Structure formats: C-alpha cells, structure tokens
Amino acid sequence: LSPENQSEVRRQDTLSLPLFQEKGILYKRESLEDNRPVVTKIGREENRAYRITVRNSRPFAVPLTIRECYPVSGSPEIKVYLTESDSAGVCEENGRLTWEFLLAPGQEQSVTFAYTITYPKEGRVEPQ
C-alpha cells in the first residue's frame, strides 16, 4: 500500500508486472501460504508467504537487487507483522524489502518473506 493510502490493508494486494526484460535472467514469484483468514481469540489472522527465485543463465556473473513490498497499515486496529525476511534490508515505514547479491553464471538464488495480518473479528480486509 502506498503511504498516501494506508488506512487499511487489502486482501490480494499483489500487482503482477514484469520487473525487467533482461535476457538471461529468469524471475519467478510464488505464493507459499493459504491466505484464508483464521479466527483467533482476539480477532482474525491471515498469513502470507512468498518465494522469489532468480536464475542467471548468462555466461558471466550479474549483480542483482531484488526489491519487494509487504503491506503497511495506518489503522491501529489492523496490524501487519513481518515474520520472515530472509536477511533482507527492511524499511518498516514503507514496507520495503531489499536483497542484494552477485549471481554467478548458472546460479539460482531464492529468497522468501512472510507476514501476518491481524484485524478485529467483525472486520474484513477487502480486495483491492
């Protein structure tokens, strides 16, 4: 969510866009969690997890930066907790994650991140 619209977290808040069209660098992002809400004693909870995999099929090493986002809530009733960041640089104010590494020729690298959204039982997290 953008800083201008942080009043609520929305379900299915993913926009799929090709990040780059670099020949020889393959990119895949996959969901690892079932996103259905679970009712707990204090409210509802949704867990989300993703794996990003990149592969260098070029004959030389490539420096690579992966930037990803997780939602940030501006509502005190809705909480978002980053539960796994796989050694990413984390900016909690805007929900940005950054990984930097050098991919050797033929090397594949995967990173994962996960977060939990909690909100009141009577509330909902709406699709965007």
Buried (B, 14 or more C-beta within 10 A) or exposed (E): BEEEEBEBBBBEBEEEEEBEEEEEBEBEBEEEEEEEBEEEEEBBBBBBBBBBBBBBBBEEEBEBEBEBBBBBBEEEEBBBEBEEBEEBEBEEEEBBBEBEBEBEEEBEBEBBBBBBBBBEEEBEBEEB
